[in-house]
Amino acid sequence: MKALTKQWIGLAEESFAATELLNRMRCKLRPNLLWFHCRESSRKYFIALLEENRLPINSVRNLLPLALPLIPRKARHYSTRVKLREFSRFDDRFLYPGFIATRAEARAALKACRSIRAEVRLSLGLSKK
């Protein structure tokens, strides 16, 4: 594994650890903060995979265009895109006043983040941890 890939994985793991800590704070759950760290963790995992595969890294914040080069052409079917779009709908709007993520949206983001983490770690030959 390339050194830069390891660094991206390290950053992704830090964000993922934050999601797990925030999720354990059930009575004080801050959906916007949980959602933000889920998205950042997933984005960093995708960048690590792009880096490892020597694919161009766009500074795109939306996860669908970022992840699309990683999905084999044969697998670019409807369900794969639907999963990424579901996670992508958690865009920057929750970072600004007037938009609040619900607990359900934050938990959906956490579920997507865990799935993305597992798939990226598996494709890089890393343990499930």
N, C-alpha and C positions, 0 to 999 in steps of 0.2 A: 504494500500500500504506500502511496506517495505521502511525503511529509505534510504537504498542504491539505491533503484529504484528511489526515489524522487531526490536523488542527480544526478543520471544519466539523469533524465528528465531535471533537471536544467541546466546541461551542454549542453544537446541537444538543449534546448531553447535558450541558449546563442549563439550557433553556428547558429541556425535558425534566430535569430534576426540579426546577421551579414549578412546572405544571403539577408534578406529583405532590409537592409541598402545599401548593395552593388548593389542590383538590382535597387534601386531608383536613383543611380548615373549614369543615362543613358549615359550622354556624357563622363563620365570617367570610364565606365564599364571596369573592369579588369576580363575578363573571367576565367583566371586561378584561381584567388582568390575566385570568386563566386563559381566556380566548387568545389574547395577545401572545402569551408565551407558547401556546400550542402552535400557533401559526409560525412564529419565529423558529421554533425547534424544527418543524417540518420543512421550512424553507432552507434551513442550514443543512439538513440531511440531504435534500435534493441537490444543493450546491456541492456537497461532498461527493455525491455520486457523479455529478457532471464533471467535476475536477478529476476524479479517478479515471473516468472514461474519456478524458481529453475532449470533452464536448464544450462548445462555447457557453459561457455563463452570461446570461442577460441580467441586467439589474432590475428584473421584473419583480414586483411585489406580489402579483397574482400567481398563485401556485400552479394553475393549469398550464400556462405557457412555459413556466419554468420546468415542469415535470414532463411535458409532452415528448421532448427528445429522448427521455429515458424509457418510455413505453415502447416495446417492440411493435413494429407496424401491424403484425398479425393480432396483437392484443389491443389495438386502438379501437376497441369496440365500445358500444354504448355504455355498458355498466362501468367500465374503467373511467370513462369521462364523467359519468354521473357522480361517482365517488369523489373525484377531484373537484368537480363543480360544487358539490355539497360543502366541501371544506373551503373552497374559494369564496363562497358567498360571505364568509366572515372577513370582509375587507376592512379597509382603514376607517370606515365610518364609526366604529366603536372607540376610536382614539380621540374623538372630538365630542364636545358638549352636545346634548340633544339626542344622542344615540346610546342606548344601553343594551348590552347583551343580556339575554335571559339565562337562567340556570340551565335550561334545556339546550340552548345554543352553545353554552360553554362546555357542557358535557358531550355534545355532539362533536365539538372541536377536539376535545380530549380523546374521544374514541378514534377519530380520524388520525390524530397525531400518533397514538400508540400503534395503529396499523401501519402508518408510513414508516415509523421508527423500526418496527419489526422487519418490514420488507427491505429497507435500505441496509440494515445491519446484516441481514441474511445474504443479500446480493454482494456485500463487501467481505463476506466470510467472517464476520464478527459474531461473538456469542450473543445469545438473546438477552443476557443479563437480567 
